[in-house]
Each structure stands twice: as C-alpha cells, then as structure tokens.
Amino acid sequence: MKPFLPGFGLSLVCLLLGGTSAGVQAEEKSPVKLTIHAAAEPKPALKHQLLPGFAERIDGNAAVYYGKVTAEQMSFFSDRELADKIEKWRVAPLEDLRKDDVNLKLGTIAYYLDRAARCKYCDWQLPFRDEPFFEILLPDLQQTRQFARILSAKARIHIARGEYDQAVKTLQSGMAISQHVTAGETIINGLVGIAIAGIMCEQVTELVQRPDAPNLYWALTSLPRPLVDLRKGIEAEMSAVTLSYPDLKGVGEAEHSPEEWRRILLKFWGQFTRVMGDGGNAVQGPEVLVALSLRGYPMAKEDLVARGLPREKVEAMPVAQVVLLHTMQAYEELRDDIFKWYYVPYADGAAGIAEAQKRVDSQTGAWRETIPLASMLLPAVGNVRSSVVKLDRQIAVLRLIEALRIHGALHGGQLPGSLNDITAVPVPLDPATEEPFVYSLQNNTARLQGPELRGAALNYEITMVQK
C-alpha cells in the first residue's frame, strides 16, 4: 500500500475535496435557490445541538469505536449495491425517501457511531516519531468518509419523514466525526474533517427548508469557530521535514567528516525521492543529485554568506553539508513565509499566502533551492486556508438563513429589506471578508452574495413562503 502523504499529497487531496489549483478561473454557477418558512427560535434557545452535549459525553477513545464499526460489519461495507443506494439516498428528492422500500438498517453501525461521537477524546495514535512523517499511513480516513456518507443518508431519510429530533441526533454524530478526524495531527486529517462537516451541512441546509423544522440558529451559533481547526496539522507540517529526515536537524552546527556528510546527503536523497516517487513522480537516481549539487553549490555558498554566515566557515564546510544546509534554510524560510499567514484572519492573510505560494512555485526572491524541497512539499497551502474559511462561511450562511426565519416569524412572514433590519439575533459576518454579506431583496426573493473561495462564488436566492 502506498503512503498517504501528509505534505506531498496536499494538492491531490485539495482536488479530491473539491478545490481548485492556482490560476483556475471561478466557475460561473446558477444561484443556489432555497425556499424557507418563518420559524421562531426554540424555547429554550439551545434545545437543539449539532454536537453532543457535555452530559452525553462518555469516557473512552472514539477511535476504538470507529474501528469496531467496520470490524463487526464487514459484509455491510462490501455490499456495492447498498453503497450505491446510500449515495442515491443522500441526494434523492425527499418524497422518494418516504417510500416503503427505503430502509437503511444499520444495526450495530449506528450504535458504535453514536458511542464514538460521544467520546470525550479521539486518539488515532499516529506514529510521528517512530516512522518518517511523510510515510505514515492513514487508512482510517477513507473509512470515516464512508461513515459520514452513511449518516448523511440516514439524516436525510429522517428529514424526509419529519423525524427532526432523530435527524439532529444523526447530524450530531456526523459533526463529531469531523472533530475526531481532525484530532489526527496532519493537514490531511483536517481536510477530511472539513469534507465530513460539509457533508453534514448539506443535510442541515435541507432540514432548515422544511415547513415545520425547528429553528437551528443557536445550535449553529454554538458550534466552534473555526468548526475544524487545522492548527495541529499546521504545527505538525512545520516539523514534517525533520520528523521524516532527522539527520537534517541542526545541519549547520553538526560536525562530520566529508565522507559522513556525503553519506547523509545520499541517504536523504534516497528517502526523499522514494517518497516523491510513491506520490506519482519518477524516482531520481544519485546522478541527478550530483547534477543538482554541482549546479547549486556555488549559489548555495553565496546565499549562505549573504545570510550572515562567515565566508571562511562556509568555505570550510564539505560540499554535501553546504548543499544540505542551504536546502534546509531555503525550505524553512519559504515554509514560514506561507504558514505564518494561517495565524491571521483570512481577509488579512489571503493575499500574503498567494504571494508566498507564488514565490515557492516560481523560486523568485533571494532563495533558489539547491534541492527542490519546498517546491515539492509545499503545494496548495492557500487552498488549505481557504478550505477552513469556506466551511465557516457555510455555517455562517446557515446561521443567516435561520436569522431570516426568526425575522419572518416576528414580521408576518416577510424577509427583511436589509440585514440591518434583523434585530432579534446577531447577523453573522462573511468569514471570507469579515464584513456583512452582500444582501438585496426584490419581489420577496433575497439575493445573498460574496466573493469566491476556491473557485466558487457565494450566490444564493432565498424565498420565504407567505402564510
């Protein structure tokens, strides 16, 4: 089984999750049309929750229960016909899901997913210090996406049949999976967590359009922000190279013979190209390393001196040490120039990420990599940051829809002329801009718009049914 690469596989995963590559134009799409009904906030306001409440949480590691799901129901997950039905039910018109032949029997699957969702923590026990970071297998991730699709279908069937309490409980389990998946400290875990939360939000969108559905404004408002936090994955990615290639840690201060430095360089090159080859690139032999070193050595020396190292110290270093030191310093600077923008609001950091990514892709500026570590291991970080915001925007739109329903309940089923007219509850800002959503009303149809994220602009048409 080939490695699932937390760093190198990033651009592939972004595409799998619906992302776009840099430079791809936003796709023009028809507006998403929603029909909603006025609905006051529930009493008590937090009657409904989209994550299990404190009193429901149990001791134990959720990963153990997730493992039991497939271990005890292997026949269920190998049934291709049933899998096709589940995919169909996830998107089927609600009236089709009220038929007698729609019957999703989950048995112990529902029990274990429910137990897992209510566990206080989730530890996937990833072997960060026992195996090279870029070669850690993540076989559990695809299974969790299967679980999310099953719960999505189950929630939709409940919604179709007016079983809203059961639907909310099912959505809780799905949202909890997104949180638990993200507990695995890789960026890819976080991206899969985002995808799972997005799958759940699709069914929340269906639920809030039902005529007699409860209002979920406060349930949505009480969710964590960001809903899926990639901080742990970002921090792990920052250390990914030295976790994968420990010999590169402290390369500027270590003292070895020229022969030992050549051995370290060759070992690193062999590991690096093997991983890159598994990621879809041709494995490059030692002759390529020799060519890169010969070409890059003079430049590497001058760059290191320009960065403040005494020339006599650089000249005394073996060639292999210079190549490795320059490679690591270039990688760390280029890496930090991208990742630092994760820690500021998206609206402040989007341009900075794009500029830093351009620098990595084109190798402009002071650094020219001797060995292309950064350009191979730092793709699509901008897509990662916008993925977090895209999900938070999805939640914010749902909050706004519920705010519209509350306003309608207080004003005879009428949509507000502007968002400023909503006074019963706070109106969420667009997380992409930290400014109000663009809202307009014409002939009882509200238009909700916003700038694009990952190739898709925000574009909704919302109509409220008049009583």
N, C-alpha and C positions, 0 to 999 in steps of 0.2 A: 504493500500500500504506500503510495507516495505521500510525502509530508504535506500537511496543510499549513502553508507558511504564513505566520502572523504578519510579517513585514512584506515579503516579496509578493505574496498573494493578494495584497490590498487592492490593487487596481481591478483584478479579476472579481473580487468579492463586491466591490462597488458596482460593477456591471451587473452581477447576479442580483443585487438588491435594488436594481432599477436606476443606478446612477448613470452619469454621462462623463465622457472624457473631456479634458480641457479643450476648448475651441469648438465643441459641438454646439450648434445653434439650438435655442429653445424650440421645442416642438409646439406649433400652434394647435391648440385643442379647443373643442367646443366647451362652453361653460358646464360645470357640474350643476345640475338642476335638482334642487331639493324642495320638497313640499312639507311644511311643518304646521303644527297646530299649537295654539296657545296653551300654556301649562304653567301653573304657579309652582314656586319652589315647594318641595315636600316639607312636611312637619313631622318630626324635627328635620332641620335642614340637611343634616348628614345621615339621614335614614339609609341612603344608598351609598355604597363604597365600591370603588373599582380596584382596590387591593384589599386583601384580607385584613380585618381589624386586629388590634392588639389582643383582645380577649380570645380570638380564634387561633392565635399563633401557638405552635407546639414546639417542643424541644426536638432536636434532630437535624440531620443534614439532608436537605432536599435532594441532593444528587443521588443519594441512596434510593429514594423512592422513584426518581426518574429512571434509574437503572432497572428497577423492578418492572416498570411498565412493559418494556419490550421483552424482558426475560421471561415473563409469565404469559405473554400474549403474542408469541412469535407468529402463530398462524394468522392473527388479525393483520399484522403488518406485512405479511407476504401475500395477502389477498389483493391482487391487482384490480379485480373488478370492483371490490369495495372501495379501494383507494380512488378509483375513477368516480364512483358515486359521491364520495366525500367532497372531491374537488367540484363536482357539479352542484352539490347542495350548498356549497359556500357562496355561490353567486346566483343560484336559481331564484326566479320570482317567488315572493313569499306565498302566493296562492298555491304554487306547486308543492310547497313543503307541508301543506296541510293534508295532503293525500295519505291514505292509509298505508301505502307501500313505502313511505319514507319512515324508516325505523332504524335509528342509529343505536345499536346495542353495544355499549362499551364495557359492561361488566366491571372487572377489576381495574381496567384502564382509568375509568372515571374516579374510582376510589384512590388509586395511587397518585393521580394528578392532583386531586383535591388535597390529599395529605401533603404532597410536595409543596403545593402553593402556600400552605400554612406553616411550613417550617421556618424557624427563626433565622436560619442562615443556609447558605449553599456553598460548599467547598468542593471544587472539581479536582483538587489535588494535582494540579499541573506541575510537572517535574522541572521547574525552571532551572534549578542548579544541578540536576542530575543528567539532563540531556541538553544539547545545543538548542537555544531558543527557537531558531528557525527550522528545527527538525521535530518539534513537538507535535504529536498527532492530536487532533481534536475530533475524534469520531463521534462524540456526543452531540455535536452541534446540529448535524442533519436530523438527528432524532428529535431534538427539541422543536425544530421547524415542523416536523410531522405532527407532533403533539399540538402545536399551535393551529395547524390546519384542521385537525380533528375538533378542537374546542371551538374554532370559528364556525364550523358546520353545525355543531351542537347548539351554540348560542343562536345561530340564525333560525334553526328549527324552533327553538323556544320562542323567539321573537315572532315568527310567523303564526304561532299558536296562542299568542297573547300571554305567554308564561314569563312575565318580565322579571320576577324575582329569580327564577331559575336561570334566565339569560344573564342577569347581572352576576350571579354567583359563578357562572361559567366564564364570563369575561374576567372576573377576579383571578381565576386560575391562569388564564392566558396572560394577563398583565404580570402576574407573579413570575411566570416563566421568563418573561423579558428581563425582569430584575435579576433572577437567578442566573440566567445565561451570562449576563454582564458581570457577574461576580468572578467569572474566569478572566484572569488579568491579561487579556490580549485585546487588541483593537478589533480583531475579527469577532471575538465573543460579543463585544459591544455592538458591532454592526448587525449581527444576527439578532441580538436583543432588540435593536431598533426595528428590524423587519418584523419580528413577532409582535411587538407593540402596535406596529402599523396594521397588521392583520386584525388585531382586536379592535382597533379604531374604526376599521371598515364596518364592523358589525355595530359598534356604538352609533355610527352615522345612520345605519338602518333603523336602530332602535328609536332614536330621538325623532324620527319621522312618523312613528305610529301615532294614530289619533289619541289613544288613551295611555301613551307611555309616560312614566314618571319623568319629571324634570331632573336632569343629572348635572345641573350647573355646579353645585357644591361638591358633588362626587368628583367631577373633573378638576375643579379648582384645588381640591385637597391632594391631588397626585403630586409626586415630587417634581421639581423643576431644576435641571432638565429631567425628564422622565427616565431617560437612560443616560447615565453619566459615564463618559469614556475616560475619566481621569486616570483610573487604574491602568487601563490599556495604554494610555499615552505614556504614563510613567514606566511601564514595562518596556514599551517600544524604545524609550530613551536609552535603556540599558541593553537593548537586544544584541548589539554587536559584541560587547564584551561578555555577555552571557553565552553567546554562541562561540566566540573565539577568545577565551580567557588570556591567551598569550599577548593580545593587543592592549591589555590593560597596563598602563604605566610604561608604554613602549619607549617614551622619551627618557626615562630615568633608568631603565633596566640596563645591566651591563652583561654582554655576552660576547663570545668570540665571533669573528666574521662567519665562521662555519655554522655556528649555532643560529645566528641571525638568518642565514640562508635557509637552514632547516625550518625555522619558524615561518619564514615567508612562504616556502613551498607547502608546508602543512596548511597554512591559512588558505593559500590559493586552491589547494585540493579540496578543502572543505567548502569553500565559497562557491567554486564552480560546480561542485556536485549538487549543492542545494539549488543553484541557479538552473542547472540542467534539469532537475526534477520539476522546477517551476515552468519548464517549457522552452528553455534556452539550450543551445548546444553546449556540451561540456568542452571547455577550452583546456588544452594541454599546457605543459610548462613552457613551451616555446612562445606562447602568447604572453605569458608572464615576463619572460626575458625581453620581449619586444617592448612591452609597456614600461618595464623598468629602465631600459636603455633610453627610451624616448623621454620618460618623465623625470629621470634622476637630476639632470641639470636644473630643470624648472623647480623641482621639489626643494633642492638646496637653496635656491634663491628665495623661494617663498618662505621657507623656514627662517632664513636670515632676516627677511623683511618683516617677519612677525616677531622679531626680537631675540631670537637665539643667537648667541655669539658665533661668528663665522668660523672661528677656529674649532669650536665644539662640533659644528655641523660637518666641517671638513674631516674631522677625526672619526666621524661615525661610519661604520660599514654601509655599503650601498643598500643592502637589504633593510637596515634599520631606518635609513633616511626615507626609503620608499614607504615603509610601514608607518612611520611617524607622520609623514606628510599625508598619507591616506587617512589616518585617524583624525588628524587635526582638521582636514578639509571636511570630512564627514561630520564631525561634531559641530562645526560652525554652520554648515548648511542645514543639518538636522535642527539645530536650535533656532535658526532663522525661520523655520517653518513652525515648529511646535510651540514657540513662545506665544504665537497668536491664538492658540487654543484657550489661553487663560484670560482673554479679554472678551467682552461681548461680541457676538458675531458681527454686528453692524460696524464695530470699530476695527475688527480684525480681518474681514473678508479680503480687502484689498491687499493687506500685508501678506496673507497666505498666498494669494495669487502671484504676487511679485516674487516671493521667496521660492515658490514652486517653479516659476519661470527660470529663476536663476539656477536651480538644480537641473532642470531639463536642458537648458542651453549652455550650462557651465560658463556663465558670464561672471564678471567681477574678479576679485583677487585670486580665488581658488580655481585651479584646473586639476581635477583629480588625476593622480597617477594610476590608481586602480579605481574603477568606477563604482565605488561602494555606495555613495549617496544616490547616484542616478539609478542604481539598481534596486535599492532598498527603501527609497522614499517616494514612491509614486502615490498619487491620489489622496494626499493628506487633506487637501482642500475639500474633496468630496466627503471625507470622514467628518470634518467640522460641520459642513452644511447638512449632513445626514442627521446630526443631533438636532439642529435647528428646524429642519423640515418636520421631524416628528413633533417637536414642541409647537410648531405652527399648526399642525394637525389638531393637537389638543386645544390650542387657543381658538381655532375656528369652531370646534365643537362647543367650547365654552360660550363663544359669541352666539352661536345658534340657540343655546339654551337661555342666554340672556334675552334674545329676541322673543322666545316663547314666554318668558316671565313678563316682559314688557307687554306682550299681546294679552296676557291674562289680566293685566291691570288696565288695559286701554281698549277693551271691546274687540279684541282680535286684530288690532291694527299693528302693522310694522311701524317702527319709528321713522320719522323723516330724516334723522341723522343719528349717529351714535351718541351724540351729546344728549339726546332726548331720553336715553336709558339711564334712569336714576336709581332703580331698585337694587341693582348689583353693580359692582365694578365691571367695566368693559375691558377685556384683555387687549393688550397691545400686540402688534405683529412682532414675534420674536426675531424676524429677519431684519427689521428696521428699528425696533424699539420705539416705534411710532404707531398711531392709530391705523387700523386697517382702512383702506380706501372703500368707502361705502356710499351708495347712492340708492334712491328709491324712485321708481316710476311705475305708475299703474299697479300698485300693490306687489311689485316684484323688486326685491332688493338685489343690488349687484355688489358683490364683495370681491375686491381685487388686491393684488400685492405683487411685488417683483418676483422674478423667477428664482427658484432654488433647484439646482441640479437639473437644469434643462426644462423645468416645468413652472410656468407662472401660475399664481393663485387666481382663480376665476370661477366664482360661484354665482348662480342665480337662485334666489330663495323666495318662495311664495308662501304666504300664510293663508290657510283655509279660513274663510269667513264663516262665522257661526250664524 
